[in-house]
Amino acid sequence: MAATFDVQDREGNNDIEGWYGDLRLIQEIKDSVFKFSIKMNPLSAKEAVANRWRQMDYKSSSTPQEEETLRLKTNSEVIDLTSDTSEEEETDIEGHELTINTTVQEESREIKGTKQENLNSWCFKLMKSEAYDGSNSVFPQPVHSRYFITLEDILKDPNLERTMIFSFQYNFDFLFSKINPKVQQVTIVAQTGTIQPLTSRKYISILKKCKIIEFEMAPYACHHSKMMINFYKDKSCQIFLPSTNLTYYEANFPQQVCWCSPIFRPAEGKAKYNKFQQSLISYLQSYYQRDLRQHPMINEIRKLDFSPLNDEEISLIYSTTNKKVTSGLNLLNKTLHEKGLIISKDKELTKHFLCQTSSMGNTLLKSRPVNIFTHLMIPIWCNMCQVNENDKTIKYIDTNKLQSMYGNEKVKPYIVYPTVEEIKTARGGYMAQGWFNFNYEKNIPYYTMLKDKFKIFYKQDPEKVSFRRGPLPSHSKFYLCSTNEDTVTSFPDLDWCCYTSSNLSLSAWGRITSVPRNYEVGVLINRKDEKDKLKCYSFTDLVYKGDTLGRGRDTDGSVIVPFTLPIIPYSKETDECYNRSMHSFQTS
């Protein structure tokens, strides 16, 4: 099916050139990609994934025997299946990936690492895309913004000495092209089968400096964490949490963001206790691999001064398969409770809960539709039910009763997830579709419950998206809580924000009564003073709309999301959630 495009210029210009520009941009992207040496199996990853989900039996926990493991042994493609056999099969698919012998054209500019730009506060950055923000025939002038960050900014800093990298997918040709060649050591933490090996001799010197910690995971489980811990020549450290895995396609076609920590320097004397610091160490030591638990970098982290990061306002939230460690949803709930963020003190205002995700799991129960966000997370966060990790089973509130409780207690849920039309009309067309999925066609009552009963699905406002990117969906995962007026959907002030690698699934979060299946990592952000609300902005406004919220505004210490604010509800008549097994688009 050929992709269609909206002729209306989002900046207000009714120019048919925009439609043809989309087609030219898609072709130019495809041409630039295929300048590389590309190796593909006869069956593309996209087809393999589609076939795999079409054959899934959603009425049982079994899967086709020959499809049970899609961890490919070849170096041609990697498919992410973060799934729970107990919850039907979940759909966290990290995209169809090509092995690219990346002879990347380096920009002729001095790389200024984020370390020099962000000394005293944490911040969010938008990952700059070569496809949408660079110079091409459609957009001759590249985009420049202080809100951008690139992998070169993170890994090509001239002062970078050592780095530890966590990701789900690696293309070494692509990744090594982004790393300072004079780096002393690179530690790669990876799930077996997720590394596309080096093919270019250009980066052999970096490969020789790599320590690869590779391990098997259980079926339908993923090492899904995305994190970079950098140490520099002056013994300082900075942490980055990008939403992208480390392949060319994923870094450039869907929207990606990155959380950047402040600079941590060696402590004078004994380092003071910091909860974030201790949580980071606990996460690293939750792995079963001795090479990681005893990595020298952990001792160096212990000696750092983490005081630039206020541990009363920012916490590390992670998932691990280690049953001895509190993690996942249990850790998030515990942290929210300790910070007094479970119940809003203002009963007159509405409590808005938003989840922006790139994949969603299916129902928690086979007997009736139950969603992890509406039936488990929000009821716990609003103290509608109490569940602890010692319980053997969970009694989920009946949907009709839950809707009544939502109304009485002024609770409003939102899930921001791309529509079919957004995938079709985004810049680059179908090139971004491989990183998004919600497999609902074999459990329509579950989908109908969310869409029609809760009216939970929201999208970007087509009148506010940028002309440069259009309604391009984001691979990030944000969970937002805001206490505000009932009609406010712009989320200007937040009670808290959780930015994480965790999709909306049991594999990522666990079931309270069971540990997560995945490794995940993220941050929980709040304000200690209730009167000092956490501000929230959109990258669309700050980068592509001329910084309409105030040019030069200091947004360090604020949440910035990659979707438009406000968001708008799905059209009941025309909008439906994108599903890879149902909707597959190609441009002709």
Helices and strands as residue ranges (DSSP letters): H 17-33, E 37-39, H 45-54, G 65-67, G 85-87, E 99-101, H 114-117, E 123-127, E 148-149, H 151-155, E 160-166, E 170-171, H 172-176, E 185-191, E 195-196, G 201-203, H 204-208, E 210-215, E 227-232, E 237-242, H 248-252, E 257-260, E 265-266, H 275-285, H 290-293, H 296-302, E 304-305, E 314-319, H 328-338, E 350-356, H 372-372, I 373-377, H 378-381, H 399-408, E 411-416, H 420-425, G 429-435, H 444-448, I 449-453, E 457-460, E 478-484, E 493-494, E 496-500, H 506-509, E 520-526, E 534-538, H 539-539, I 540-544, E 559-561, E 567-569
